[in-house]
Amino acid sequence: MLPVVSVILPAYNASTSIAAAVASVRAQTFADWELIIVDDGSTDETGEIVRAAANDDPRIRIERIAHGGVVAAHNAGLALAAGRFVARMDADDEMFPDRLQEQVVLLERRADLGCVSCLVAFGGDPERARGYALHVDWLNELHEPDDISRCRFIESPVANPSTMVRREVLERWGSYRESDWPEDYEFWLRLLDAGVRIAKVPRILMQWNDPPGRLSRTDERYSDRAFYAVKCHYLARWLVRHVPGERNVWLWGAGRITRQRFAALADGGVRLAGFIDIDERKTGRAIDGVPVIAPDQIPLRDECFVLGGVGVRGARDLIRANLARRGFREGVDFVMAA
């Protein structure tokens, strides 16, 4: 009989954490799973550790491949997966015992959902990795599909290893892709662009650890530049579809870094009418050939659409509050993208 859930766990030189990750899968209250561990050409004791676990539990399968990175490893595991639902797991994270049970229940109860996630506990030093800890706090506030979809251009709205996807979603829209972009963020943006609805079990069901060698810290594909490149690609697609031609697009933020981050919108056919900024040294001027205006000069709601592009901490809330006072509706008249 085929398992209900296939858990895919890529692993590369993960000998210090893989035993705990595997043990957390084996401790699940939901027992109808298979665990496919893809050893991505490890040169440490990872292979020995996972083979010992597989000898103890027939639900664990091992696939060893030449080292090719997380995308190749995940997709090798996906090719072997037999479950109706495919859950993601990383070798340095740990599931809480009810994760699979709660996510299966949510998918079976809500046919409108193509994917589910959950809240996560931050497994790191909140002082030394304050930005990461704040990101966890932020994504834990997003539970329902509309919230997740509306906020997807800010940052990735789900913790990648906390997710479970219906097989038919993967068959229709594909899996991770090799590119210069972060593969997980690109995948979630692609699904949301296609209208796939994502929700979260509103409970902490996983510990998302932050080891020093995490790819998001060491790989250029997870750099700020790469995140904004994929963000602009899908944001431009969304704007072209959802913003009528008679409404001009204004970017809130005229600083050099903000302008550079969003310059790629032009590649997607989005021409900015101008910039909005609170800095009086910029307002009233033209930058990159378009005007810079102060917030009190923003055109009427029916005439413009605003992108919130300022990444300074706290700016997002100030921009939202300013636009809300003017009657602008998030997701209809403006979106936050930083």
LOGUTOR-815792 format. One record per residue: x, y, z of N, C-alpha, C, CB in turn; residue in one letter. Coordinates in pm, whole numbers, padded with zeros to 5 digits, always signed. Glycine has a CB too. Layout:
// residues N
XYZXYZXYZXYZa
...
***
This chain:
// residues 338
+00084-00120+00000+00000+00000+00000+00087+00125+00000-00095+00001+00121m
+00049+00223-00081+00129+00344-00091+00111+00431+00032+00092+00423-00217l
+00216+00501+00073+00205+00588+00190+00121+00712+00158+00345+00631+00238p
+00065+00773+00260-00009+00898+00242+00087+01013+00220-00099+00925+00363v
+00196+01015+00295+00291+01127+00291+00430+01077+00254+00295+01200+00426v
+00491+01145+00159+00633+01125+00131+00709+01245+00186+00659+01108-00023s
+00802+01220+00276+00887+01326+00331+01020+01321+00258+00907+01310+00486v
+01059+01433+00197+01185+01438+00123+01285+01518+00205+01165+01501-00018i
+01400+01456+00228+01502+01517+00313+01637+01512+00241+01511+01444+00450l
+01677+01621+00174+01811+01627+00116+01915+01645+00227+01821+01743+00013p
+02031+01583+00212+02133+01594+00316+02271+01598+00254+02122+01476+00415a
+02349+01695+00296+02488+01704+00251+02576+01738+00371+02505+01812+00138y
+02665+01645+00404+02757+01663+00517+02682+01713+00641+02870+01761+00479n
+02580+01637+00677+02491+01677+00786+02505+01587+00908+02347+01677+00738a
+02624+01533+00930+02640+01432+01034+02610+01485+01174+02780+01378+01031s
+02622+01617+01197+02597+01670+01330+02449+01689+01361+02669+01800+01345t
+02364+01684+01259+02223+01713+01282+02126+01610+01225+02190+01846+01225s
+02172+01526+01133+02080+01439+01059+02011+01338+01149+02155+01367+00948i
+02079+01290+01253+02015+01191+01342+01894+01249+01411+02115+01140+01446a
+01905+01374+01458+01792+01438+01526+01679+01465+01428+01837+01569+01592a
+01712+01505+01306+01609+01531+01206+01531+01404+01174+01672+01588+01077a
+01602+01294+01153+01537+01167+01121+01456+01118+01241+01642+01060+01081v
+01510+01131+01360+01437+01087+01479+01307+01164+01494+01523+01106+01605a
+01307+01291+01456+01184+01370+01468+01077+01323+01370+01213+01518+01447s
+01118+01270+01256+01021+01212+01162+00967+01081+01218+01086+01190+01023v
+01055+01001+01271+01013+00871+01324+00922+00887+01445+01134+00787+01360r
+00927+01001+01512+00845+01024+01631+00708+01081+01599+00917+01117+01726a
+00673+01092+01471+00545+01151+01434+00426+01066+01481+00538+01169+01283q
+00322+01133+01527+00200+01063+01567+00128+01006+01446+00107+01156+01644t
+00147+01065+01329+00092+01013+01204+00196+00918+01147+00058+01129+01102f
+00159+00792+01129+00258+00689+01097+00264+00649+00951+00229+00569+01178a
+00168+00695+00869+00162+00648+00730+00247+00737+00640+00017+00644+00680d
+00377+00727+00657+00471+00808+00580+00586+00723+00528+00524+00925+00664w
+00653+00777+00428+00784+00727+00388+00880+00844+00395+00780+00663+00244e
+01001+00817+00435+01105+00919+00441+01211+00886+00337+01168+00929+00584l
+01225+00976+00241+01325+00958+00136+01440+01052+00165+01265+00984-00007i
+01552+00995+00208+01671+01074+00238+01762+01069+00116+01745+01021+00365i
+01791+01184+00061+01880+01192-00054+02016+01240-00005+01823+01286-00166v
+02112+01149-00001+02248+01183+00039+02317+01246-00082+02326+01057+00091d
+02337+01377-00072+02387+01455-00184+02540+01450-00192+02339+01600-00173d
+02594+01328-00201+02738+01312-00214+02815+01351-00090+02788+01393-00329g
+02761+01323+00028+02828+01362+00153+02964+01295+00166+02740+01327+00274s
+03058+01366+00229+03192+01312+00252+03219+01289+00401+03297+01405+00194t
+03118+01312+00484+03133+01285+00627+03057+01158+00664+03084+01406+00712d
+03009+01146+00785+02942+01023+00830+02792+01023+00804+02966+01003+00977e
+02743+01119+00727+02598+01125+00700+02544+00993+00648+02568+01235+00600t
+02612+00935+00549+02565+00810+00490+02552+00698+00591+02658+00766+00380g
+02649+00683+00678+02646+00577+00779+02529+00598+00875+02779+00572+00856e
+02507+00723+00914+02400+00752+01010+02263+00720+00951+02406+00901+01053i
+02241+00760+00827+02108+00738+00770+02088+00591+00732+02087+00827+00646v
+02194+00522+00695+02178+00378+00666+02142+00302+00793+02308+00320+00604r
+02198+00340+00905+02163+00275+01032+02016+00300+01065+02254+00327+01147a
+01968+00421+01040+01827+00452+01065+01737+00370+00973+01799+00602+01046a
+01777+00357+00846+01697+00280+00750+01691+00133+00789+01753+00295+00609a
+01797+00082+00846+01797-00058+00890+01697-00082+01002+01936-00100+00935n
+01669+00024+01079+01576+00013+01191+01432+00040+01153+01618+00107+01299d
+01409+00102+01037+01273+00143+01001+01253+00128+00850+01246+00290+01045d
+01169+00033+00807+01151+00009+00664+01085+00125+00589+01069-00116+00644p
+01032+00221+00660+00970+00337+00594+01075+00437+00544+00874+00407+00690r
+01200+00416+00581+01308+00507+00541+01379+00450+00420+01408+00529+00658i
+01394+00532+00316+01465+00494+00194+01582+00589+00173+01370+00496+00072r
+01692+00534+00126+01812+00614+00104+01844+00616-00045+01932+00557+00186i
+01870+00735-00096+01916+00752-00234+02043+00836-00230+01806+00819-00324e
+02151+00781-00280+02277+00857-00283+02303+00904-00425+02396+00771-00230r
+02336+01032-00439+02365+01089-00570+02498+01164-00562+02250+01183-00617i
+02554+01191-00679+02672+01277-00684+02632+01417-00638+02734+01280-00828a
+02722+01483-00572+02690+01615-00515+02646+01711-00624+02810+01672-00438h
+02522+01759-00613+02469+01850-00713+02391+01965-00656+02384+01776-00807g
+02378+01971-00523+02306+02081-00461+02165+02043-00423+02303+02199-00553g
+02098+02135-00351+01969+02104-00290+01860+02083-00394+01929+02215-00196v
+01865+02154-00506+01760+02138-00608+01767+01997-00667+01773+02244-00719v
+01887+01957-00707+01903+01823-00764+01866+01716-00663+02047+01803-00813a
+01905+01735-00537+01876+01635-00435+01726+01625-00409+01950+01668-00304a
+01659+01741-00395+01515+01737-00372+01443+01670-00488+01461+01879-00351h
+01478+01706-00608+01407+01651-00724+01437+01503-00744+01445+01728-00850n
+01555+01457-00702+01582+01314-00705+01492+01241-00607+01730+01285-00672a
+01469+01301-00491+01377+01241-00395+01234+01244-00444+01386+01311-00263g
+01197+01352-00508+01060+01365-00558+01031+01257-00663+01038+01504-00618l
+01130+01225-00744+01111+01121-00847+01079+00985-00786+01236+01111-00935a
+01117+00965-00661+01092+00838-00594+00968+00840-00506+01212+00800-00510l
+00914+00958-00483+00805+00973-00386+00676+00910-00436+00781+01121-00356a
+00605+00840-00347+00482+00771-00383+00359+00826-00311+00495+00625-00353a
+00377+00920-00218+00267+00967-00137+00173+01062-00208+00320+01032-00018g
+00051+01073-00157-00046+01172-00208-00001+01313-00174-00187+01146-00151r
+00067+01325-00061+00118+01454-00017+00270+01444-00005+00053+01497+00119f
+00338+01553-00040+00484+01556-00034+00526+01663+00066+00547+01584-00176v
+00593+01620+00173+00639+01711+00277+00788+01735+00261+00608+01654+00417a
+00829+01857+00292+00970+01896+00282+01031+01895+00421+00985+02037+00217r
+01158+01861+00428+01230+01859+00555+01377+01887+00525+01213+01721+00629m
+01443+01959+00613+01587+01983+00600+01662+01903+00705+01619+02132+00613d
+01788+01877+00675+01868+01791+00761+01910+01857+00890+01990+01746+00687a
+01890+01989+00902+01929+02057+01026+01809+02109+01104+02023+02171+00995d
+01688+02062+01070+01567+02104+01140+01501+01985+01208+01469+02171+01042d
+01401+02011+01291+01331+01904+01362+01181+01929+01360+01382+01893+01506e
+01105+01824+01328+00959+01829+01335+00915+01808+01479+00894+01723+01241m
+00805+01871+01518+00739+01836+01642+00643+01719+01612+00662+01960+01703f
+00608+01638+01712+00540+01510+01686+00412+01517+01606+00510+01446+01814p
+00336+01626+01613+00206+01632+01545+00212+01699+01408+00108+01706+01631d
+00333+01732+01359+00338+01810+01235+00264+01741+01120+00484+01834+01194r
+00302+01618+01087+00241+01552+00972+00091+01531+00993+00309+01418+00945l
+00052+01491+01112-00090+01469+01141-00171+01595+01118-00108+01422+01286q
-00126+01706+01172-00201+01832+01161-00207+01880+01015-00138+01940+01249e
-00100+01863+00942-00099+01911+00804-00185+01822+00714+00045+01916+00751q
-00183+01693+00735-00270+01604+00658-00416+01637+00685-00240+01456+00692v
-00451+01657+00810-00589+01691+00845-00632+01819+00775-00604+01707+00997v
-00547+01920+00774-00583+02047+00711-00602+02031+00560-00475+02152+00740l
-00513+01957+00495-00528+01936+00351-00654+01855+00319-00406+01865+00295l
-00686+01757+00400-00804+01676+00374-00933+01750+00407-00798+01546+00453e
-00925+01845+00498-01044+01921+00537-01073+02035+00440-01027+01977+00679r
-00969+02090+00377-00987+02207+00292-00938+02176+00151-00912+02328+00350r
-01033+02142+00066-00999+02106-00072-00948+02225-00153-01120+02047-00141a
-00970+02348-00103-00924+02467-00175-00774+02488-00164-00996+02590-00124d
-00709+02419-00071-00566+02440-00048-00481+02346-00131-00534+02422+00099l
-00377+02402-00191-00281+02319-00264-00159+02286-00181-00238+02387-00390g
-00137+02362-00075-00019+02345+00008-00050+02396+00147+00103+02420-00052c
+00011+02334+00247+00000+02384+00383+00139+02393+00444-00093+02293+00469v
+00148+02482+00541+00269+02499+00619+00228+02498+00766+00344+02632+00581s
+00309+02556+00851+00277+02566+00993+00360+02679+01050+00303+02431+01069c
+00335+02712+01175+00422+02807+01244+00549+02734+01285+00350+02870+01368l
+00658+02810+01300+00787+02748+01331+00850+02819+01450+00881+02753+01209v
+00929+02742+01525+01009+02798+01633+01147+02832+01578+01020+02699+01752a
+01200+02948+01614+01332+02988+01569+01438+02916+01651+01350+03141+01579f
+01520+02837+01585+01625+02763+01654+01760+02829+01633+01630+02620+01605g
+01781+02939+01702+01906+03012+01688+01916+03118+01796+01917+03076+01550g
+02020+03199+01789+02042+03307+01885+01968+03431+01836+02194+03335+01903d
+01859+03472+01901+01779+03585+01852+01852+03718+01857+01654+03595+01932p
+01961+03726+01932+02039+03851+01937+02139+03854+01822+02112+03864+02073e
+02211+03746+01802+02313+03744+01696+02250+03734+01558+02409+03627+01716r
+02133+03674+01549+02062+03660+01420+01927+03728+01431+02046+03509+01380a
+01929+03855+01467+01805+03928+01494+01716+03935+01370+01837+04069+01543r
+01777+03957+01253+01697+03967+01132+01623+03838+01102+01785+04004+01014g
+01690+03726+01120+01629+03594+01096+01516+03570+01196+01736+03481+01105y
+01542+03605+01323+01439+03585+01426+01316+03671+01398+01496+03617+01565a
+01337+03794+01354+01224+03881+01321+01148+03828+01199+01273+04024+01294l
+01221+03768+01104+01154+03707+00989+01062+03594+01034+01257+03654+00888h
+01108+03512+01129+01023+03405+01182+00899+03463+01249+01103+03318+01281v
+00917+03568+01328+00801+03631+01392+00702+03679+01287+00847+03750+01481d
+00754+03738+01180+00667+03791+01074+00591+03680+01003+00749+03871+00972w
+00661+03575+00960+00590+03471+00884+00494+03392+00972+00689+03376+00818l
+00519+03389+01103+00426+03322+01194+00295+03400+01210+00491+03303+01330n
+00291+03524+01166+00168+03602+01170+00078+03576+01049+00200+03751+01178e
+00131+03509+00948+00057+03486+00823+00000+03345+00826+00149+03506+00699l
-00134+03333+00835-00196+03202+00849-00283+03164+00729-00280+03199+00974h
-00364+03255+00681-00463+03223+00580-00415+03260+00439-00593+03295+00610e
-00475+03197+00338-00427+03218+00200-00420+03364+00157-00515+03145+00104p
-00520+03444+00193-00519+03585+00149-00402+03661+00211-00651+03653+00185d
-00372+03634+00337-00260+03701+00403-00128+03660+00339-00259+03669+00553d
-00112+03530+00315+00011+03478+00257+00031+03533+00115+00010+03324+00256i
-00076+03534+00037-00066+03585-00099-00035+03734-00101-00196+03557-00176s
-00102+03811-00016-00085+03955-00014+00057+03996+00025-00185+04019+00081r
+00121+03916+00111+00253+03953+00164+00368+03884+00093+00259+03920+00311c
+00341+03813-00015+00446+03731-00074+00559+03810-00137+00386+03642-00177r
+00537+03938-00169+00643+04016-00231+00731+04085-00127+00583+04120-00325f
+00700+04068+00001+00787+04121+00107+00904+04027+00128+00707+04140+00240i
+00874+03906+00165+00973+03800+00180+00900+03668+00157+01043+03804+00322e
+00975+03557+00159+00908+03428+00146+00813+03410+00263+01011+03312+00139s
+00683+03388+00238+00585+03387+00347+00571+03254+00418+00452+03426+00293p
+00650+03154+00381+00649+03024+00448+00792+02979+00473+00571+02918+00364v
+00811+02901+00578+00940+02836+00601+00944+02711+00514+00961+02801+00753a
+01037+02707+00421+01036+02602+00319+01029+02460+00377+01160+02614+00235n
+01110+02425+00478+01104+02286+00528+00983+02255+00613+01226+02257+00607p
+00891+02351+00627+00769+02327+00706+00650+02293+00618+00737+02450+00792s
+00671+02272+00489+00559+02266+00395+00521+02124+00354+00592+02346+00273t
+00393+02111+00314+00340+01987+00259+00252+02024+00139+00258+01904+00366m
+00278+01961+00025+00215+01998-00101+00140+01878-00158+00319+02050-00203v
+00025+01904-00217-00046+01797-00287+00035+01753-00409-00189+01844-00330r
+00038+01624-00435+00113+01573-00548+00068+01636-00680+00098+01422-00555r
-00064+01655-00697-00113+01708-00824-00067+01851-00849-00264+01703-00826e
-00039+01926-00742+00016+02060-00759+00156+02053-00818+00019+02136-00624v
+00236+01961-00767+00371+01944-00820+00368+01893-00964+00450+01847-00732l
+00275+01804-00992+00266+01751-01129+00226+01859-01228+00166+01635-01134e
+00144+01954-01183+00098+02059-01274+00196+02175-01287-00036+02111-01229r
+00254+02217-01172+00334+02339-01172+00483+02316-01155+00286+02430-01065w
+00522+02191-01138+00664+02162-01129+00719+02178-00988+00740+02250-01223g
+00847+02147-00975+00915+02153-00846+01020+02264-00850+00980+02016-00811s
+01124+02248-00770+01230+02349-00769+01304+02349-00902+01328+02322-00654y
+01356+02466-00938+01428+02482-01064+01568+02534-01038+01352+02577-01158r
+01662+02485-01117+01798+02537-01111+01801+02675-01176+01898+02440-01179e
+01850+02775-01104+01861+02910-01158+01951+02991-01067+01720+02977-01172s
+01964+03120-01096+02041+03209-01010+01955+03265-00896+02100+03323-01091d
+01831+03220-00886+01739+03268-00784+01729+03168-00669+01599+03293-00845w
+01686+03212-00551+01661+03118-00442+01548+03022-00481+01625+03194-00310p
+01579+02893-00484+01485+02796-00542+01355+02788-00465+01549+02659-00548e
+01359+02806-00334+01236+02794-00256+01145+02915-00277+01269+02778-00107d
+01201+03035-00271+01119+03155-00291+01060+03157-00432+01202+03283-00265y
+01142+03119-00531+01090+03114-00667+00975+03016-00677+01200+03076-00766e
+00985+02902-00611+00881+02800-00616+00751+02852-00556+00926+02674-00543f
+00758+02916-00440+00636+02967-00377+00575+03082-00457+00665+03013-00234w
+00659+03169-00512+00606+03276-00597+00540+03219-00722+00718+03373-00637l
+00597+03114-00777+00538+03052-00896+00402+02991-00865+00632+02944-00952r
+00392+02921-00752+00263+02861-00716+00158+02969-00689+00278+02771-00593l
+00197+03072-00613+00102+03178-00583+00064+03255-00708+00160+03273-00479l
+00156+03273-00800+00126+03338-00927+00023+03258-01006+00254+03355-01010d
+00027+03126-00990-00068+03038-01059-00202+03028-00987-00009+02900-01075a
-00214+03091-00870-00340+03087-00797-00350+02976-00695-00451+03074-00891g
-00240+02904-00669-00243+02798-00568-00258+02863-00430-00113+02710-00574v
-00349+02810-00350-00377+02866-00218-00297+02791-00112-00529+02861-00187r
-00235+02869-00025-00149+02815+00081-00200+02866+00215+00000+02856+00059i
-00210+02776+00312-00248+02814+00449-00154+02744+00546-00397+02778+00479a
-00164+02784+00672-00079+02726+00775-00162+02670+00889+00020+02829+00828k
-00118+02559+00942-00170+02515+01071-00125+02620+01173-00119+02368+01110v
-00216+02681+01248-00179+02792+01337-00116+02745+01468-00300+02876+01367p
-00023+02653+01457+00050+02602+01572+00196+02587+01534-00008+02468+01622r
+00285+02601+01632+00428+02575+01607+00448+02424+01603+00518+02641+01718i
+00488+02375+01487+00502+02231+01465+00641+02193+01416+00398+02184+01365l
+00734+02288+01416+00867+02259+01368+00967+02357+01426+00872+02263+01215m
+01089+02311+01447+01197+02401+01485+01283+02426+01363+01282+02343+01603q
+01292+02552+01325+01368+02595+01207+01501+02648+01257+01291+02705+01124w
+01604+02565+01244+01734+02598+01302+01816+02690+01212+01811+02471+01329n
+01915+02752+01271+01996+02851+01201+02145+02823+01221+01962+02993+01250d
+02195+02714+01161+02338+02684+01175+02424+02779+01093+02366+02539+01134p
+02550+02796+01129+02638+02890+01058+02654+02858+00909+02774+02892+01123p
+02646+02730+00872+02668+02693+00733+02543+02688+00648+02734+02562+00727g
+02433+02740+00699+02308+02738+00623+02327+02804+00488+02196+02808+00702r
+02267+02743+00383+02286+02793+00247+02247+02939+00233+02208+02710+00150l
+02144+02981+00304+02099+03120+00292+02205+03218+00339+01972+03140+00372s
+02307+03168+00411+02416+03254+00456+02537+03245+00363+02457+03217+00597r
+02547+03141+00284+02673+03114+00212+02661+03111+00061+02729+02986+00258t
+02540+03100+00006+02523+03081-00138+02472+03210-00202+02426+02964-00165d
+02532+03249-00314+02494+03372-00383+02349+03371-00427+02584+03395-00503e
+02291+03252-00448+02150+03244-00489+02054+03295-00381+02115+03101-00524r
+02105+03312-00259+02021+03361-00150+02060+03503-00108+02030+03267-00029y
+02132+03570-00196+02174+03708-00167+02057+03803-00184+02290+03749-00259s
+02074+03923-00134+01973+04027-00149+01944+04051-00297+02018+04157-00081d
+02049+04054-00378+02031+04077-00522+01944+03969-00584+02166+04080-00593r
+01970+03842-00550+01893+03733-00608+01748+03736-00563+01956+03599-00572a
+01723+03769-00436+01586+03776-00387+01506+03883-00460+01585+03802-00237f
+01568+03999-00481+01494+04104-00550+01478+04075-00699+01565+04237-00532y
+01569+04000-00757+01555+03964-00898+01432+03876-00920+01680+03891-00949a
+01414+03773-00836+01298+03685-00852+01171+03756-00809+01317+03556-00772v
+01182+03840-00706+01067+03917-00660+01016+04007-00772+01103+03999-00536k
+01107+04080-00838+01066+04172-00945+01005+04097-01063+01185+04255-00992c
+01056+03978-01091+01002+03900-01202+00854+03870-01180+01080+03769-01219h
+00821+03818-01062+00682+03780-01036+00596+03901-00999+00676+03676-00925y
+00655+04003-00938+00580+04123-00908+00537+04193-01037+00663+04218-00822l
+00626+04198-01135+00590+04260-01264+00477+04183-01331+00712+04265-01358a
+00482+04051-01326+00374+03970-01383+00241+04003-01315+00405+03819-01368r
+00245+04016-01183+00122+04046-01108+00070+04185-01142+00148+04035-00957w
+00158+04283-01149+00116+04420-01178+00054+04431-01317+00234+04516-01166l
+00114+04366-01415+00061+04371-01551-00081+04317-01555+00152+04292-01648v
-00108+04214-01475-00240+04152-01476-00342+04229-01393-00231+04011-01426r
-00298+04291-01283-00393+04343-01185-00408+04494-01179-00355+04295-01052h
-00317+04568-01240-00325+04714-01234-00369+04766-01370-00188+04776-01192v
-00488+04825-01379-00537+04877-01508-00443+04982-01566-00677+04937-01491p
-00443+04993-01698-00351+05082-01766-00366+05227-01729-00368+05067-01910g
-00485+05268-01684-00505+05409-01650-00448+05445-01514-00653+05441-01653e
-00400+05347-01439-00342+05374-01308-00190+05367-01319-00394+05273-01201r
-00123+05475-01284+00022+05479-01286+00079+05409-01163+00072+05625-01293n
+00194+05346-01179+00260+05277-01068+00367+05367-01010+00321+05141-01116v
+00357+05394-00879+00453+05476-00807+00526+05387-00706+00383+05596-00736w
+00657+05409-00694+00738+05333-00599+00768+05421-00479+00870+05283-00665l
+00728+05376-00360+00757+05451-00237+00900+05418-00196+00654+05416-00122w
+00989+05513-00218+01130+05497-00188+01213+05545-00305+01162+05352-00155g
+01283+05658-00287+01363+05715-00397+01512+05699-00374+01330+05861-00415a
+01550+05629-00268+01692+05608-00241+01758+05519-00346+01711+05547-00104g
+01888+05529-00355+01962+05455-00458+01940+05305-00447+02110+05487-00450r
+01948+05252-00326+01935+05107-00309+01795+05061-00350+01963+05067-00163i
+01692+05134-00309+01556+05097-00347+01539+05102-00499+01453+05189-00279t
+01591+05206-00563+01578+05218-00708+01648+05102-00778+01635+05351-00757r
+01766+05064-00729+01838+04952-00790+01763+04821-00772+01978+04941-00728q
+01707+04802-00654+01637+04676-00626+01518+04655-00720+01590+04673-00482r
+01450+04762-00755+01327+04748-00833+01343+04788-00980+01219+04832-00771f
+01467+04813-01023+01490+04850-01163+01445+04741-01258+01636+04883-01186a
+01454+04614-01214+01419+04502-01301+01270+04494-01332+01462+04373-01238a
+01187+04573-01266+01044+04575-01301+01026+04615-01448+00966+04672-01209l
+01117+04700-01497+01107+04744-01636+01121+04626-01732+01214+04848-01667a
+01199+04525-01696+01214+04407-01782+01084+04332-01795+01322+04314-01726d
+00995+04347-01697+00865+04282-01701+00755+04370-01757+00827+04237-01565g
+00792+04484-01811+00693+04570-01874+00627+04671-01782+00589+04487-01934g
+00684+04694-01663+00627+04789-01569+00710+04918-01571+00622+04729-01425v
+00647+05027-01609+00714+05157-01612+00666+05238-01492+00685+05232-01745r
+00761+05284-01412+00726+05364-01294+00695+05507-01334+00840+05361-01191l
+00585+05559-01277+00550+05699-01301+00637+05792-01220+00403+05723-01269a
+00690+05744-01109+00774+05826-01024+00796+05761-00889+00714+05962-01007g
+00858+05839-00800+00892+05790-00667+00823+05875-00560+01044+05791-00646f
+00796+05813-00446+00742+05880-00329+00848+05874-00220+00606+05816-00282i
+00873+05986-00153+00977+05985-00050+00947+06093+00053+01117+06006-00113d
+00990+06067+00177+00971+06165+00284+01089+06261+00295+00950+06094+00418i
+01196+06233+00223+01317+06316+00229+01298+06441+00144+01442+06236+00181d
+01294+06557+00210+01270+06683+00139+01382+06717+00041+01253+06795+00238e
+01499+06655+00060+01609+06681-00033+01585+06612-00167+01741+06633+00026r
+01497+06514-00169+01468+06442-00293+01339+06492-00359+01457+06293-00266k
+01241+06528-00279+01111+06566-00337+01122+06694-00418+01006+06583-00226t
+01043+06697-00524+01045+06811-00614+01150+06801-00723+01068+06935-00537g
+01230+06698-00717+01334+06674-00819+01288+06563-00912+01469+06637-00752r
+01370+06538-01014+01352+06422-01101+01472+06330-01084+01336+06464-01252a
+01447+06202-01065+01552+06101-01055+01523+05993-01158+01562+06041-00910i
+01624+05955-01234+01605+05858-01342+01498+05903-01439+01569+05721-01284d
+01484+06035-01451+01390+06089-01550+01246+06095-01506+01399+06010-01672g
+01217+06063-01379+01078+06067-01332+01073+06147-01203+01021+05924-01310v
+00958+06205-01169+00949+06293-01052+00953+06218-00920+00824+06375-01060p
+00997+06292-00818+00990+06244-00679+00892+06336-00606+01133+06243-00610v
+00791+06276-00543+00689+06355-00474+00686+06317-00327+00550+06333-00537i
+00631+06406-00247+00613+06379-00104+00484+06299-00084+00608+06511-00024a
+00471+06231+00030+00350+06152+00053+00220+06231+00040+00355+06091+00189p
+00221+06359+00078+00096+06435+00068+00062+06475-00075+00105+06559+00154d
+00148+06438-00170+00123+06467-00311+00082+06343-00390+00246+06528-00374q
+00061+06232-00323+00022+06108-00392-00109+06130-00466+00009+05990-00291i
-00115+06089-00593-00240+06106-00669-00357+06029-00606-00221+06059-00814p
-00475+06057-00657-00594+05989-00607-00583+05838-00630-00719+06043-00676l
-00653+05765-00545-00646+05619-00548-00679+05561-00684-00739+05561-00444r
-00778+05616-00752-00818+05563-00883-00717+05591-00992-00952+05621-00923d
-00619+05678-00963-00523+05718-01064-00387+05653-01047-00507+05866-01062e
-00363+05590-00933-00228+05537-00912-00232+05407-00832-00141+05640-00840c
-00123+05336-00839-00101+05215-00760+00036+05231-00696-00111+05082-00848f
+00049+05199-00567+00172+05225-00494+00241+05094-00455+00143+05309-00368v
+00372+05089-00479+00457+04981-00430+00536+05033-00311+00553+04928-00542l
+00525+04967-00197+00605+05003-00081+00740+04936-00090+00533+04964+00049g
+00844+05013-00118+00975+04954-00145+01084+04989-00046+01019+04993-00278g
+01051+05052+00064+01154+05093+00161+01180+04979+00258+01110+05221+00237v
+01304+04935+00266+01337+04820+00349+01380+04855+00490+01443+04742+00285g
+01387+04983+00526+01427+05022+00661+01324+04971+00761+01442+05177+00672v
+01374+04915+00873+01283+04857+00971+01182+04961+01021+01361+04799+01088r
+01056+04927+01021+00951+05016+01065+00885+05093+00954+01005+05111+01164g
+00953+05104+00839+00896+05182+00728+00769+05118+00674+00999+05197+00616a
+00764+04987+00673+00648+04917+00618+00520+04959+00690+00667+04766+00629r
+00525+04962+00822+00406+04999+00899+00367+05145+00875+00430+04976+01049d
+00466+05233+00864+00437+05374+00839+00373+05395+00703+00565+05458+00850l
+00424+05325+00602+00367+05337+00467+00225+05283+00465+00455+05262+00364i
+00204+05168+00525+00069+05111+00531-00029+05208+00597+00071+04979+00606r
+00013+05265+00709-00076+05355+00783-00108+05479+00701-00013+05394+00916a
-00008+05533+00634-00030+05653+00552-00128+05625+00440+00103+05704+00495n
-00109+05514+00372-00197+05482+00259-00337+05446+00306-00138+05366+00177l
-00347+05378+00419-00479+05342+00472-00560+05468+00504-00466+05254+00597a
-00493+05569+00558-00564+05694+00588-00621+05758+00462-00470+05792+00659r
-00559+05731+00348-00606+05788+00222-00709+05699+00154-00488+05809+00128r
-00743+05588+00217-00842+05498+00160-00784+05393+00068-00942+05577+00086g
-00651+05382+00060-00589+05279-00023-00603+05144+00045-00439+05312-00049f
-00635+05042-00033-00654+04906+00018-00537+04818-00024-00787+04846-00032r
-00478+04750+00074-00362+04665+00045-00406+04547-00044-00296+04613+00176e
-00329+04522-00146-00360+04416-00241-00449+04462-00354-00426+04303-00170g
-00510+04583-00339-00596+04640-00443-00538+04770-00495-00737+04663-00389v
-00496+04858-00404-00442+04988-00441-00292+05000-00410-00518+05097-00370d
-00239+04909-00332-00096+04908-00305-00054+04770-00258-00059+05014-00199f
+00074+04740-00275+00133+04619-00216+00266+04659-00153+00152+04506-00324v
+00301+04586-00048+00431+04604+00014+00527+04504-00049+00424+04586+00169m
+00648+04554-00081+00745+04469-00150+00883+04477-00084+00755+04509-00297a
+00885+04524+00039+01012+04528+00114+00979+04527+00263+01098+04655+00077a
***
